[in-house]
Amino acid sequence: MNAQQLFSLEGRAALISGASSGIGLHIARTFAQAGAKVVLCARRLDRIEEAAAALRAEGLAAQAVVLDVTRPETIADAWTAAERQVGQAVDILFNNAGVLYTERFIEQQIERIDTVFDTDLRGAFLMAQQAARSMVAGGGGCIINVASTSGLRAGGSLASYGAAKAGLIHLTKIMALELASGNVRVNALCPGNFETEMHAQFEEKGFAEAIRKKIPMRSFGKPEQLDGAALLLASEAGSYITGVALPVDGGQVLTWM
């Protein structure tokens, strides 16, 4: 098998949560370009249908399914619908749905704390549970939990987000340990600061320049700079990698270690 074949996703099917914009939409395109049939999932049907249609216009295999990870009753239905649309078992989960509020710990209201934990940790847990059950029954697969460097180090104004992502990283390790015998690999992808809609909050609140100066590579990441890591974790190239929390951050996490 040559290098190109190692990173190929031909014959695979991937479900991407939080896929209507940002990193989720970008990785859906990347996986589809690598040969996978992709299913874009998010809460708003109009947005994900538009996104999936744009990918199909590029000649890629993309479908759309409504999913709200904070509502457990929608998860099994979304998984079943995704497999029906692609005509095969989904064997890659890119567990990406998430929200973030940049507020000081002492000021954050319980409603926002609950929103972050329900989406970023509880929702990711339930999505991974659904995927794991299906993949073990089907003979294997891989789960990529999208965490953050905020789960690896402490950063101001990110208390609920950082706590949720730290929990997701630890959950990833437990899942990897328990699911290895079922031929399911589980890893966490930990982006640093990337140029996405979510990151725009830092620009709006005047944090961006201070953060940029602390990144050894002195720049924010572009979504395409996640492609190599995501494909490694999803493909045969990463077939012996499980339980890893992989930072992609321009060296930023090193400045807090």
C-alpha positions in Angstrom: 0.0 0.0 0.0 1.5 3.3 -1.0 1.3 6.6 0.9 -1.7 7.9 -1.1 -3.6 4.7 -0.5 -2.8 4.8 3.3 -4.7 8.1 3.6 -7.6 7.2 1.3 -11.1 6.9 2.6 -12.5 5.1 -0.4 -15.3 2.8 0.5 -15.8 4.5 3.9 -18.8 6.5 5.3 -18.4 9.4 7.7 -20.8 11.2 9.9 -19.8 14.8 10.8 -21.7 16.6 13.6 -21.6 20.3 13.7 -21.1 20.3 10.0 -23.0 23.4 8.9 -20.0 25.7 9.1 -16.4 26.0 10.4 -14.2 23.0 11.0 -17.0 20.5 10.7 -17.9 21.7 7.1 -14.3 21.9 6.1 -13.5 18.3 7.3 -16.7 17.0 5.6 -15.2 18.3 2.3 -11.8 16.9 3.1 -13.1 13.4 3.9 -15.3 13.5 0.8 -12.3 14.5 -1.3 -10.4 11.5 0.2 -13.2 9.2 -1.1 -15.6 8.9 1.8 -19.4 9.2 1.5 -20.1 12.0 4.1 -23.2 12.9 6.0 -23.4 16.4 7.3 -25.3 16.8 10.6 -26.5 19.9 12.5 -29.6 21.3 14.0 -30.7 23.5 11.1 -31.8 21.5 8.1 -31.7 24.4 5.7 -28.0 25.2 6.5 -26.8 21.6 6.2 -28.8 20.9 3.1 -27.3 24.0 1.5 -23.8 22.8 2.6 -24.3 19.3 1.3 -25.6 20.6 -2.0 -22.5 22.7 -2.4 -20.3 19.6 -1.9 -22.4 17.6 -4.4 -21.9 20.4 -6.9 -18.2 19.8 -6.5 -18.8 16.1 -7.5 -18.5 14.8 -3.9 -20.8 12.3 -2.2 -22.6 14.3 0.5 -25.9 14.0 2.3 -27.6 16.0 5.1 -29.4 14.8 8.3 -30.8 16.9 11.1 -29.2 16.2 14.5 -29.3 18.0 17.8 -26.7 16.3 20.1 -28.4 17.9 23.2 -31.6 15.9 22.4 -30.7 12.2 22.9 -33.9 11.0 21.2 -32.6 12.5 17.9 -29.2 10.7 17.9 -30.2 7.1 17.1 -32.7 8.3 14.4 -30.0 10.5 12.8 -27.5 7.6 12.8 -30.1 5.3 11.1 -31.0 8.0 8.6 -27.4 8.6 7.8 -26.7 4.9 7.1 -29.9 4.7 5.0 -28.8 7.7 2.9 -25.3 6.4 2.2 -26.4 2.8 1.8 -23.8 1.3 4.1 -22.6 1.4 7.7 -21.1 4.6 9.0 -17.6 3.7 10.2 -16.1 7.2 10.9 -17.6 9.6 13.4 -16.1 13.2 13.4 -17.6 14.2 16.7 -17.5 18.0 16.3 -20.6 19.7 17.5 -19.7 22.4 20.1 -20.3 25.8 21.5 -18.1 28.3 23.3 -18.7 31.4 25.4 -15.8 33.8 26.3 -16.7 34.9 29.8 -14.9 34.9 33.1 -15.6 32.0 35.4 -17.1 34.1 38.1 -19.6 35.8 35.7 -20.9 32.9 33.7 -24.6 32.2 34.2 -25.9 28.6 34.7 -27.8 28.6 31.5 -24.6 29.1 29.5 -22.7 26.5 31.6 -25.4 24.0 30.9 -25.4 24.8 27.2 -21.7 24.2 26.9 -21.6 21.0 29.0 -24.8 19.6 27.2 -23.3 20.2 23.8 -19.5 19.8 24.2 -19.4 16.9 26.7 -22.7 15.2 27.2 -23.7 15.5 23.5 -20.3 14.2 22.4 -20.5 11.4 24.9 -23.9 10.3 23.6 -22.9 10.6 19.9 -19.8 8.5 20.6 -21.9 5.9 22.5 -24.2 5.5 19.5 -21.3 5.3 17.1 -19.4 2.7 19.3 -22.4 0.4 19.6 -22.9 0.5 15.8 -19.2 0.1 15.0 -18.6 -2.8 17.4 -21.6 -4.6 16.0 -20.4 -3.9 12.4 -16.8 -5.0 13.0 -15.0 -1.8 13.6 -14.5 1.9 12.8 -13.0 5.1 14.2 -14.2 7.9 16.3 -12.5 11.3 16.3 -13.6 13.5 19.2 -13.0 17.2 18.5 -11.6 18.6 21.7 -9.3 21.6 22.0 -6.0 22.7 23.4 -8.2 24.4 26.0 -8.7 20.9 27.4 -4.9 20.5 27.7 -4.1 23.8 29.5 -5.8 26.6 31.4 -6.9 29.7 29.6 -8.8 32.7 30.9 -12.5 33.3 30.1 -12.9 29.7 28.9 -13.9 27.9 32.2 -16.9 25.9 31.0 -15.5 25.2 27.5 -12.1 24.2 28.9 -13.6 21.9 31.5 -15.9 20.2 28.9 -13.0 19.7 26.5 -10.8 18.3 29.2 -13.5 15.9 30.1 -13.8 14.9 26.5 -10.1 14.2 26.2 -10.3 11.9 29.3 -13.4 10.2 27.9 -11.5 9.6 24.7 -8.8 7.6 26.6 -11.4 5.5 28.4 -13.3 4.8 25.2 -10.0 3.8 23.4 -9.2 1.4 26.2 -12.7 -0.2 26.3 -13.3 -0.3 22.5 -9.9 -1.6 21.2 -11.1 -5.2 21.5 -14.1 -4.2 19.2 -11.7 -2.9 16.6 -12.8 0.7 17.2 -10.1 3.3 17.4 -10.8 6.5 19.4 -8.7 9.7 19.3 -9.1 13.3 20.2 -8.2 16.1 17.8 -7.2 19.2 19.7 -7.2 22.3 17.5 -5.7 25.5 18.8 -6.9 28.9 17.5 -8.3 28.5 14.0 -9.9 31.1 11.7 -13.6 30.1 12.1 -16.9 31.6 13.1 -16.4 30.4 16.6 -13.0 32.1 16.8 -14.6 35.4 15.8 -15.5 35.9 19.4 -11.9 36.5 20.3 -11.6 39.2 17.6 -14.8 40.9 18.8 -13.7 41.0 22.4 -10.2 42.2 21.6 -8.4 39.0 22.7 -7.1 38.0 19.3 -3.8 39.9 19.1 -2.7 38.9 22.6 -3.4 35.3 21.7 -1.6 35.5 18.4 1.6 36.8 20.2 1.6 33.7 22.4 1.6 31.2 19.5 5.2 30.2 18.6 4.3 30.2 14.9 2.7 33.6 15.3 -0.4 32.9 13.4 -3.9 31.4 13.7 -4.5 28.2 12.0 -6.4 27.9 8.7 -8.9 25.0 8.5 -6.9 23.2 5.8 -4.0 22.9 8.3 -6.2 20.3 10.2 -6.5 18.1 7.1 -3.4 16.0 7.7 -4.2 15.2 11.3 -7.8 14.5 10.6 -7.0 12.1 7.7 -4.3 10.4 9.7 -6.8 9.6 12.5 -9.5 8.5 10.1 -7.6 6.4 7.7 -5.5 3.3 7.5 -2.4 5.5 8.0 -3.5 5.7 11.7 -4.5 2.1 12.1 -2.3 1.6 15.2 -3.1 4.9 16.8 -5.7 5.0 19.6 -6.3 7.0 22.8 -4.2 10.0 21.6 -5.0 13.7 22.2 -3.4 15.3 19.2 -2.8 19.1 19.3 -2.8 21.0 16.1 -2.0 24.5 17.3 1.2 26.0 15.9 3.0 25.1 19.2 0.7 27.1 21.4 0.2 24.5 24.0 3.9 24.4 24.6 3.8 27.9 26.1 1.7 26.7 29.0 3.5 23.5 29.7 
